[in-house]
Amino acid sequence: MVWGPNSKGSFTIKSAYNIQIQERPSYPQAGLLKKMWKLNIPPKVKIFVSMLIRKRLQVKARLHRFMPHISPACPICQN
């Protein structure tokens, strides 16, 4: 990713965000996420479901904090 200046020649967070959005590959769950964000449900549920759909929940890592015998590594990629 190359972060260049915006049309006025200045570097802003907005210009960095726009570059990131342009270079991000689309994913198949994008439509599902858009529908979910429009639902009338509590924000914390929306965030949880969004993380669940995008496979961003780190359940084993959190369990490892309280139960050290549980490996925090991902069972798929061992990362």
N, C-alpha and C positions, 0 to 999 in steps of 0.2 A: 504494500500500500504506500502510495506517495501522497503526502499531505501538502498540497500547494495552496497558494493564496486564493481568496475568493475574487469575484469580478472587480472589487475595489482595490485589490492588491494587499489585503490584510489577512492574517491567519486568525481564524476563529474556531471555536468549538463546533459551531454550526457547519463550517466548511469541512472539518474533519469528519463529522457525522455523515454528511452527504457523500463524501468519498467512500466511507465504510459501507453505507447502504447500497451504493452503486456496485461495489465489488463483492458484496455478500451473495453467495449462491442461494437461490430459492430452495425451499424444502417442501416436501409433500404435505406437511401438516399446516401450512400457512392459512389455507382456507378454513380449516377447523379452528385455528386460533382466532381468526377474525370473527367468526361466529360466536365463539365462547366469550370474547371481550364485550360483545353486544348484549349478552344475557344480563338479566336483572338479578345478580347474585352478589354476595359480599366480596369486596376487593381481595380479601385474604384467600378466598376460595379461587378466585380468578388467577391469582399469582401461583397458588399451589398447582392448579390444573395446568397452567402454562408451563411450569417447570416439569411437571410430570410428562406432558406431551413432548417437550423438547429433551427429555431424558437428562435433566439437570439436577435431579434429587440425589444427594449424596448420603443415602441411608446408611450404608455400611461404614462410611467414614465417621458418621455421627455416633453410631453404635459402638465403634471402636474406642471412642473417647470415654465411655462408661464401662465397657466390657473389653479390656485389652486382649482377651483370648480370641476375639473376632477379628479377622484380617480386614483392614480397610481397603484392600486392593479390589479393583473391579474384577468380577469373575469372568468377564469377556476379554478385556485387553490387559489385565494384570497391572494396570496403571494406578 
